[in-house]
Amino acid sequence: MKAIKSCLTISAAVFCLTVASPAAFSAAKDKVPGDAKGVENPVEADDDVLKTAKKIYKKKCKKCHGSKGDGKGPGAKDMDPLPPDWTAGIDATDGELYWITMNGSADTEMKGWQAGMAKEGKEVSEEEAWGLVHYIRSLGN
């Protein structure tokens, strides 16, 4: 239970797009406002950005999303739906990934860093969230 609670408070960055199946991910993407879908990532994916994003991911995301990004973190075992397997690639725009990271995904354990976590002082900056988008994409390489 402690692992689940930790994952709930950590889950989000990131990241966190907590949908396991293509159908669930499609449903999460459908909730992203149209104007957010086409937003391009304003952050360059340089070594410093990826290094920082990796640290954030390890601290805040891996308990649910797994250290490899396969959705098999120790906190994910009782989740429904399970976190996505980012190692298989992601069929989403950067804008969609960013929006879900910041706002969460309805009907999942994924709480947005901006909306759900700010009260707890656990939010990430916009730049960090955009860096996480790059890092998450790198997990599929």
C-alpha positions in Angstrom: 0.0 0.0 0.0 2.9 2.3 0.8 4.3 1.8 -2.7 1.0 2.6 -4.3 0.6 5.8 -2.2 4.2 6.8 -3.1 3.5 6.1 -6.7 0.4 8.2 -6.7 2.2 11.2 -5.3 5.2 10.6 -7.6 3.4 9.4 -10.6 3.0 12.2 -13.0 5.9 13.3 -14.5 5.7 12.5 -15.2 5.6 11.9 -17.2 3.5 10.3 -16.5 1.0 9.2 -19.0 -0.6 6.4 -17.1 -2.4 4.5 -19.8 -1.5 0.9 -20.6 -3.3 0.0 -23.8 -3.5 1.8 -27.1 -7.2 2.3 -26.5 -6.6 3.9 -23.1 -3.8 6.1 -24.5 -6.1 7.1 -27.3 -8.8 8.1 -24.7 -6.2 10.1 -22.8 -5.1 11.9 -25.9 -8.8 12.7 -26.8 -9.0 14.8 -23.6 -6.1 17.0 -24.6 -7.5 20.3 -25.9 -7.0 20.8 -29.6 -4.8 23.9 -29.3 -2.4 21.9 -27.0 -2.0 19.0 -29.4 0.1 20.9 -31.9 2.3 22.8 -29.5 5.9 22.1 -30.4 8.5 21.4 -27.7 10.4 24.7 -27.1 13.2 23.0 -25.2 16.2 21.6 -27.1 17.1 18.0 -26.3 20.7 18.6 -25.4 22.8 16.6 -22.9 22.1 18.9 -20.0 18.3 18.8 -20.5 18.3 15.0 -20.8 20.5 14.6 -17.8 18.2 16.8 -15.7 15.1 15.0 -17.0 16.6 11.6 -16.2 17.2 12.7 -12.6 13.6 13.9 -12.3 12.3 10.7 -13.9 14.3 8.5 -11.5 13.1 10.6 -8.5 9.4 11.0 -9.5 8.4 8.6 -12.2 10.3 5.3 -12.1 8.3 3.8 -9.1 5.3 3.5 -11.4 6.7 3.7 -14.9 9.8 1.5 -14.2 13.5 2.3 -14.5 13.5 1.4 -18.2 10.1 3.1 -18.9 8.4 -0.2 -19.5 5.5 0.5 -17.1 6.6 -2.2 -14.7 7.7 -0.2 -11.7 7.0 -1.7 -8.3 4.1 0.7 -7.6 2.3 -0.2 -10.8 1.4 -3.8 -10.1 -2.0 -2.9 -8.7 -2.9 -0.1 -11.1 -5.7 -0.3 -13.6 -4.9 0.7 -16.2 -1.1 0.1 -16.0 1.4 2.8 -16.9 2.3 2.8 -20.5 5.3 0.9 -22.0 7.3 3.8 -23.4 10.0 1.5 -24.7 7.6 0.4 -27.4 7.4 4.0 -28.7 4.8 6.7 -28.3 2.0 7.6 -30.7 1.5 11.2 -29.5 2.7 14.7 -30.2 5.0 16.5 -27.8 2.1 18.8 -27.0 -0.1 15.9 -26.0 2.7 14.4 -23.8 3.4 17.7 -22.2 -0.3 18.4 -21.5 -0.9 15.0 -20.0 2.2 15.4 -17.8 1.1 18.7 -16.5 -2.7 18.1 -16.2 -2.9 14.3 -15.6 -5.0 11.7 -17.3 -8.6 11.1 -16.3 -9.6 7.7 -14.9 -6.0 6.8 -14.2 -3.6 7.1 -11.3 -1.8 9.9 -13.2 -2.2 13.2 -11.5 -0.9 16.2 -13.3 2.1 18.0 -12.0 0.5 21.4 -12.5 -3.0 20.7 -11.5 -2.8 17.8 -9.0 0.6 18.1 -7.5 1.0 21.9 -7.0 -0.8 21.8 -3.7 1.8 19.4 -2.4 4.7 21.4 -3.7 5.7 18.6 -6.0 5.2 20.3 -9.3 7.8 20.4 -12.1 8.6 23.6 -14.1 7.4 23.9 -17.7 11.0 23.5 -18.9 11.4 20.4 -16.8 8.2 18.9 -18.2 9.3 19.6 -21.8 12.6 18.0 -20.9 10.7 14.9 -19.6 9.0 14.7 -23.0 12.4 14.3 -24.6 13.6 11.8 -22.0 10.4 9.7 -22.3 10.8 9.6 -26.1 14.5 8.5 -25.6 13.3 5.4 -23.7 12.0 4.0 -26.9 15.4 4.2 -28.6 
